[in-house]
Amino acid sequence: MFEAAEINAEHKDLIHDVAYDFYGNRMATCSSDQYVKVWDQIGNEKWTLTSSWKAHSGSVWKVTWAHPEFGQVLATCSFDRTAAVWEEIIGETPGPGERGTRHWVRRTNLVDSRTSVTDVKFGPKCLGLQLATCSADGIIRIYEAPDVMNLSQWTLQHEITCKLSCSCLSWNPSLTNNHPQMIAVGSDDNTAQTGKVFIFEYSENSRRWMKIETIITIMEPVHDISFAPNLGRSYHILAVATKDVKIINLTPIKDNSSIQSGLTKLDVQTVAQFTDHTCTVWRASWNVTGTVLATSGDDGCVRMFKMNYINSWKPVTVLKGDGAVIPNDAHRGSIASSTGVLTPPITQTASYNDSGSMVRNGVNYTLKPTNCPQHIPPRLFKRIRQSFNSI
């Protein structure tokens, strides 16, 4: 069940980004009117504007929240060639039951870029308070606050040169001994006929960020890129928003060369590609478990995609701007299985007989407990078989 709530943002120009905080009850927006606005939702009440200020002297492209462990902290980036870090200050409470005054203070202004700063993202909290920016000059910069209690001091730790102008970036939230620090960067450069997605990894041996992969199959301008949260997978999932939606599996390969170099070698597979938007796709965002992908495009719709138990991605929901839900049979697009082989759009129809067989799109399937994947207990397979018709 979905509900749509319309908010009069009162921005005077195009809104470029919307970001929720860690808990989902605060929201920040930024616009070409150079303003950033913060909204609060208390309980199930409607969103209330609590702060609004002029953040930059040019269009504000992106806004992002830091983990609440570091306080109420925002970062923004702008066409004015700067990125800024903001902290919310709460004044003294004026009286019993009353809330103190709130205002946002610019803690630092990062001015290293010579061109428009196109994206800004805080790193995983286990790395401390780190901030990555990318610019149209093709440089990714990583900053760190040595003292999280003093956000006015930031040091430039790394500069990573990319051959193309950068439009978006994403930290890999999966950090274990087997998964080192990783950043994906996309480019919207129309002039170069080459891969537009680059994967960088931090090398403990050289203490530098190194490019380990260029995804050459994506040659269209990239508008957004997002790593899926990883709750135990041995591989990474990357969503890419271009003229369509692409879902890519990045599987680390352990061989002698990767062990000697200390850098991860990746097996890259495009496991799904959806053209449902039939237009430019601007944003891609995952749910907290990394199992549902939501995208938005120029068609005015938010479309959701989900992987089922046989590792096949499919569209599940379409939401229009007025909150209307488009039925599943109206979906278009291509669906890919875990093998990475794309299949054309099909009509999803299925029927069952008493023996447990299923006829789907003219093909007969037999569903028995002995055919189920090993990670699915046979006692659950009956329920899966009953729900297969909804796939």
C-alpha positions in Angstrom: 0.0 0.0 0.0 1.4 3.4 -1.0 0.4 6.9 -0.1 1.5 10.0 -2.0 1.8 13.3 -0.1 2.4 16.5 -2.0 4.7 19.0 -0.4 4.9 22.6 -1.4 8.7 22.9 -1.3 8.6 26.6 -2.1 11.8 26.4 -4.1 12.0 29.0 -6.8 13.8 26.9 -9.3 14.3 23.2 -10.3 14.9 20.8 -7.4 17.9 18.7 -8.1 18.1 16.3 -5.1 16.2 15.0 -2.2 17.9 13.1 0.7 16.5 11.4 3.8 18.5 11.1 7.0 19.4 7.7 8.6 16.0 7.3 10.3 13.9 8.6 7.4 12.1 11.2 9.4 14.2 14.2 8.2 14.5 15.3 4.6 16.8 17.8 2.8 16.2 19.3 -0.6 18.4 21.5 -2.8 17.7 23.5 -5.9 19.0 25.8 -8.6 17.7 28.7 -6.5 20.9 28.1 -4.4 18.8 27.2 -1.3 18.8 24.1 0.9 15.7 23.3 2.9 15.3 20.8 5.8 12.0 19.1 6.6 11.0 17.2 9.7 8.2 14.6 10.1 7.1 14.0 13.7 5.1 10.7 14.1 2.8 10.2 11.1 2.2 13.9 10.7 2.9 15.8 7.5 6.3 17.2 6.7 7.1 20.6 8.2 9.8 23.0 6.9 12.2 23.7 9.8 15.2 25.3 8.1 15.9 27.2 4.8 19.1 29.0 3.9 21.1 30.1 0.9 23.9 27.5 0.7 25.9 28.5 -2.4 26.3 31.1 -5.1 25.3 28.7 -7.9 22.9 25.8 -8.5 23.1 23.2 -5.7 23.4 19.8 -7.3 23.4 17.3 -4.4 22.8 17.1 -0.7 23.6 14.2 1.6 23.4 13.4 5.3 26.2 12.1 7.5 25.6 9.2 9.9 23.8 10.4 13.1 26.8 9.2 15.1 28.5 12.4 14.0 25.5 14.6 14.8 23.1 16.4 12.4 25.5 17.1 9.6 24.8 17.8 5.9 27.1 18.1 2.9 26.3 20.0 -0.4 28.0 20.6 -3.7 27.4 23.2 -6.3 28.0 24.7 -9.7 30.0 27.4 -7.8 32.9 24.9 -7.7 32.7 24.3 -4.0 31.4 21.7 -1.5 30.3 22.6 2.0 29.7 20.9 5.3 26.8 22.1 7.5 26.0 21.3 11.1 22.7 21.9 12.9 23.0 23.9 16.1 20.2 23.8 18.7 19.8 26.8 21.0 18.8 26.8 24.6 15.2 25.6 25.3 13.2 28.7 26.0 10.7 27.1 28.4 9.2 23.8 29.6 7.8 21.8 26.7 9.2 24.1 24.1 11.8 23.4 21.5 14.9 25.4 21.2 15.8 27.4 18.1 17.5 25.5 15.3 19.8 26.8 12.6 22.5 25.4 10.3 26.1 26.6 10.4 28.6 26.3 7.6 31.5 24.4 9.2 33.8 24.3 6.1 34.0 25.2 2.5 36.0 22.9 0.3 37.4 24.9 -2.6 39.9 22.6 -4.3 37.9 22.0 -7.5 38.3 24.3 -10.5 35.0 23.3 -12.0 31.5 22.4 -10.9 31.4 19.9 -8.1 28.8 17.3 -9.3 28.4 14.9 -6.4 29.2 14.5 -2.7 28.9 11.5 -0.5 29.9 10.6 3.1 31.8 7.4 3.5 30.8 4.4 5.6 30.8 5.4 9.3 33.3 2.7 10.2 35.9 4.7 8.3 35.4 7.7 10.4 34.0 11.0 9.0 35.1 10.9 5.4 33.7 12.8 2.5 34.1 12.1 -1.2 33.4 14.6 -4.0 33.7 14.4 -7.8 33.9 17.2 -10.3 33.5 18.0 -13.9 37.3 18.3 -14.1 37.5 14.5 -13.7 39.0 14.5 -10.2 37.6 12.6 -7.2 38.7 14.1 -3.9 38.4 12.4 -0.5 38.5 14.5 2.6 38.6 13.5 6.3 37.8 15.2 9.5 40.6 14.2 12.0 38.5 15.4 14.9 34.8 14.7 14.6 34.1 17.2 17.3 35.6 20.0 15.2 34.0 19.9 11.7 35.8 23.1 10.7 39.0 21.1 10.1 39.1 18.9 7.0 42.2 17.5 5.3 42.4 16.5 1.7 43.6 12.9 1.9 43.4 11.7 -1.8 43.0 13.0 -5.3 42.0 10.4 -7.9 42.3 11.4 -11.5 39.7 10.2 -13.9 40.1 10.7 -17.7 36.5 11.8 -18.1 34.3 14.4 -16.3 32.6 12.9 -13.3 28.9 13.1 -12.8 28.2 10.8 -9.8 29.8 8.5 -7.3 28.9 5.8 -4.7 30.8 4.3 -1.8 30.6 0.5 -1.4 29.0 0.1 2.0 30.4 -3.5 2.3 33.6 -3.4 4.3 35.2 -6.6 5.5 38.6 -8.2 5.2 37.5 -9.7 1.9 35.9 -6.4 0.6 38.3 -3.4 0.8 37.2 0.2 0.4 35.7 0.7 -3.0 34.1 3.6 -4.9 32.2 3.6 -8.2 32.2 6.7 -10.4 30.1 7.5 -13.4 30.6 10.0 -16.2 28.1 11.9 -18.4 30.8 12.9 -21.0 29.1 12.8 -24.4 32.3 13.2 -26.4 34.3 10.0 -25.4 33.2 6.7 -26.9 34.5 4.6 -24.0 33.2 3.0 -20.8 31.5 5.5 -18.5 31.7 3.6 -15.1 34.9 3.2 -13.2 35.6 1.2 -10.0 38.4 2.3 -7.7 39.8 0.4 -4.7 42.0 1.6 -1.8 45.3 -0.4 -1.8 46.7 -0.9 1.7 50.1 -1.7 0.1 50.5 1.6 -1.8 48.2 3.7 0.4 46.5 5.0 -2.7 43.3 4.6 -4.6 43.7 2.5 -7.7 41.4 1.9 -10.7 40.6 -1.8 -10.8 37.8 -1.9 -13.4 36.3 0.1 -16.3 32.8 -1.2 -17.3 33.2 -0.8 -21.0 29.6 -2.0 -21.7 28.2 1.2 -20.4 29.0 3.9 -23.0 26.0 6.2 -22.5 26.1 9.2 -20.1 25.6 8.1 -16.5 23.4 10.2 -14.3 23.4 8.2 -11.1 25.2 5.2 -9.6 24.6 3.3 -6.4 26.1 0.3 -4.6 23.5 -2.0 -2.9 23.9 -2.6 0.8 25.5 -6.0 1.4 24.1 -8.3 4.1 26.4 -11.2 3.5 26.7 -11.6 -0.3 30.0 -12.7 -1.7 29.6 -10.2 -4.6 28.6 -6.6 -5.0 25.6 -5.2 -6.8 25.8 -1.9 -8.6 22.8 0.0 -10.1 23.5 2.4 -13.0 21.0 5.1 -14.2 21.6 6.0 -17.9 19.0 6.1 -20.7 17.8 2.9 -19.0 18.4 1.0 -15.7 21.2 -1.5 -15.5 22.0 -3.8 -12.6 25.6 -5.2 -12.5 27.1 -7.9 -10.4 30.8 -7.4 -9.4 32.2 -10.7 -8.1 35.7 -10.7 -6.6 38.1 -13.3 -8.1 40.9 -14.6 -6.0 43.9 -15.6 -8.1 47.7 -15.3 -7.9 47.9 -12.0 -9.7 45.3 -10.3 -7.4 47.0 -11.7 -4.3 50.4 -10.4 -5.3 49.1 -7.0 -6.3 46.9 -6.6 -3.3 44.1 -5.4 -5.6 40.8 -7.1 -6.3 40.1 -8.6 -9.7 36.4 -8.4 -10.6 34.1 -10.5 -12.7 31.6 -8.0 -14.2 28.2 -9.2 -15.3 25.2 -7.2 -16.4 22.4 -9.2 -14.9 19.5 -7.0 -15.7 18.6 -4.1 -18.0 15.2 -2.4 -18.0 13.9 0.1 -20.5 10.6 0.6 -18.6 11.1 4.4 -18.2 11.5 4.7 -22.0 13.4 7.9 -21.3 16.4 9.3 -19.3 16.7 7.8 -15.8 18.0 10.3 -13.3 18.1 8.5 -9.9 18.7 5.0 -8.6 18.3 4.1 -4.9 18.3 0.8 -2.9 16.3 -0.2 0.2 18.2 -0.9 3.4 18.7 -4.6 2.7 19.8 -4.1 -1.0 17.0 -6.2 -2.3 14.7 -3.6 -3.9 15.9 -0.9 -6.4 13.8 2.2 -6.9 14.5 4.5 -10.0 13.0 7.7 -11.3 13.1 9.2 -14.7 11.6 11.8 -17.1 8.4 9.7 -17.4 7.4 11.1 -14.0 7.3 7.6 -12.4 9.1 5.8 -9.7 9.7 2.2 -10.7 10.8 -0.6 -8.4 12.7 -3.8 -9.3 13.3 -6.8 -7.1 15.3 -10.0 -7.4 13.3 -13.2 -6.8 14.6 -16.5 -5.2 16.0 -17.8 -8.5 18.1 -14.6 -8.9 16.0 -13.1 -11.7 15.3 -9.4 -11.5 11.8 -8.2 -12.4 9.7 -5.0 -12.1 7.3 -5.1 -9.2 5.7 -1.7 -8.8 5.3 1.6 -10.7 4.3 4.8 -8.8 3.1 7.8 -10.7 3.5 11.3 -9.3 -0.1 11.4 -8.1 0.4 8.3 -6.1 -1.4 6.0 -8.5 0.0 2.5 -8.9 0.3 1.1 -12.4 -0.7 -2.6 -12.6 2.1 -5.1 -13.1 0.9 -6.2 -16.6 1.6 -2.7 -17.8 5.3 -3.1 -17.2 7.7 -3.1 -20.1 11.4 -3.8 -20.2 14.0 -6.6 -20.3 14.6 -9.0 -17.6 17.9 -10.8 -16.9 18.7 -13.9 -14.9 21.7 -14.6 -12.8 23.5 -15.9 -15.9 23.6 -12.4 -17.2 21.7 -13.3 -20.4 19.1 -10.7 -21.2 15.6 -11.8 -22.3 13.1 -9.7 -24.2 9.9 -8.4 -22.6 7.4 -11.1 -22.0 3.8 -11.4 -20.7 4.0 -13.0 -17.3 1.3 -15.8 -17.3 1.4 -19.1 -15.5 -1.0 -22.0 -14.5 -0.6 -25.1 -12.3 -1.8 -28.6 -12.3 -2.2 -31.0 -9.4 1.2 -32.7 -10.0 3.1 -29.6 -9.2 3.9 -28.7 -12.8 3.5 -25.2 -14.1 2.8 -24.0 -17.6 4.3 -20.5 -18.1 4.3 -18.7 -21.5 3.9 -22.1 -23.2 6.8 -23.8 -21.4 6.2 -26.6 -18.9 8.1 -26.5 -15.6 8.0 -29.2 -12.9 8.5 -27.8 -9.4 9.5 -30.4 -6.9 11.4 -30.1 -3.6 14.4 -31.9 -5.2 14.6 -29.2 -7.8 14.8 -26.3 -5.3 18.0 -24.5 -4.5 19.9 -25.9 -1.6 19.4 -22.8 0.5 15.6 -23.2 0.4 14.3 -25.8 2.9 11.9 -28.3 1.1 9.1 -27.5 3.6 9.1 -23.9 2.3 9.1 -25.0 -1.3 5.4 -25.7 -1.3 4.7 -22.0 -0.3 7.1 -20.8 -3.0 5.4 -22.9 -5.6 2.1 -21.4 -4.6 3.4 -17.9 -4.9 5.2 -18.5 -8.1 2.1 -17.4 -10.1 2.6 -13.9 -8.9 6.1 -13.7 -10.3 
